Each structure stands twice: as C-alpha cells, then as structure tokens.
Amino acid sequence: MPNRDTGALNDLETMAPEARQEAMLAKTTDLVAHAYAASGEFKARMDKAGIAPGDIKNFDDFATIPT
C-alpha cells in the first residue's frame, strides 16, 4: 500500500518475492519471541507444547504454536 503522505510504496511491496518472504518470516518470528518473553500465558502454552521461539524456522512451523 502506498504511503499516504508520499504515495511511495513500502520496501515489502517492492522486494523480490523471495526476499519479501524472508523479511516477513523474520518479522513474524521476532513477534513470537517477543510474545514468549512478554506474556506468561503464551510462554506457558509454548512450554507445555515443548516449543521454543527458536523452533519456528519457516511458515509451516507456525502450525505447531498452540492457540
């Protein structure tokens, strides 16, 4: 989506598909790590399932996260 002020596309919109996928995975795994560190409930669910944030290596791994 273009920037409202400048009309310019953001970096994700102009990246090659593979680079965009990698960037999105990095941001999403960072979010999982943050939630694990900041939320006792999320950490408890992950620990009970035997999953650590570092275990999330690709988008398929997100299916293992308990909700």
C-alpha positions in Angstrom: 0.0 0.0 0.0 1.4 3.4 -0.9 2.5 5.8 1.9 -0.4 8.3 2.5 1.9 11.2 2.6 4.3 10.5 -0.3 2.5 7.9 -2.4 5.7 5.8 -2.3 5.4 2.0 -2.0 7.0 0.5 1.2 10.0 -1.8 1.0 8.0 -5.0 1.3 5.9 -4.1 -1.8 9.0 -3.5 -4.0 11.1 -6.5 -2.9 11.6 -9.7 -4.9 9.1 -12.3 -3.7 11.8 -14.5 -2.1 13.2 -11.5 -0.2 9.7 -10.4 0.9 9.0 -13.9 2.2 12.3 -13.9 4.2 11.6 -10.4 5.6 8.0 -11.4 6.6 9.3 -14.6 8.3 11.9 -12.6 10.2 9.4 -10.1 11.5 6.9 -12.8 12.4 9.4 -14.9 14.3 10.6 -11.8 16.1 6.9 -11.3 17.2 6.7 -14.9 18.5 9.9 -14.3 20.5 8.6 -11.1 21.9 5.3 -12.7 22.9 7.1 -15.6 24.5 9.2 -13.1 26.6 6.4 -10.7 27.4 3.4 -13.0 28.0 3.5 -15.5 30.8 0.4 -17.2 29.4 1.9 -17.5 25.9 5.2 -18.8 27.3 3.3 -21.4 29.5 1.4 -22.7 26.4 4.6 -22.9 24.3 6.5 -24.6 27.1 3.7 -27.1 27.7 3.7 -27.9 24.0 7.5 -28.3 24.1 8.1 -25.4 21.6 10.6 -22.6 21.9 10.6 -19.4 19.7 13.8 -20.7 18.1 12.0 -23.8 16.9 10.0 -21.6 14.4 12.1 -21.7 11.3 9.5 -21.5 8.5 5.9 -20.6 8.0 4.9 -24.3 8.3 6.2 -24.3 11.9 3.6 -21.7 12.9 1.0 -24.5 12.8 2.8 -26.0 15.9 2.1 -22.9 18.0 -0.7 -23.6 20.5 -3.5 -21.1 20.4 
